[in-house]
């Protein structure tokens, strides 16, 4: 497995956290709810951790998701500084 395939779905994961729902993420990214759900499930399986607590009414991050979110955020911040 290459690094690229390991992190497929990370953009969708970050957007789900930002939007707060699969439906809002699907609309924002132009995908179906099913596609968003499947991508999150595949990402969780590849990483070996549960990233989101899901209920029929809400989504929240798991404690295991926080370091991943922080690493993504820090990486994006470093990239944006290099572009300036």
C-alpha angles and dihedrals in degrees: 000000000000125000089251094059093041091064100036106133097031091114090052091048092052090048092050089053091047095046096038096223143055091234094055090045092050091051093046093049098036096243135117123264087245092056091051092049093048093049091051091048091050092048091050091049093050093047093042094228137097108245102181136039105218130197129163088261107034149020125211134172122256121231087254091059096059098074089048092051092047092050091050091048093048092048091051091049092051091049093049091051090053090054093055 
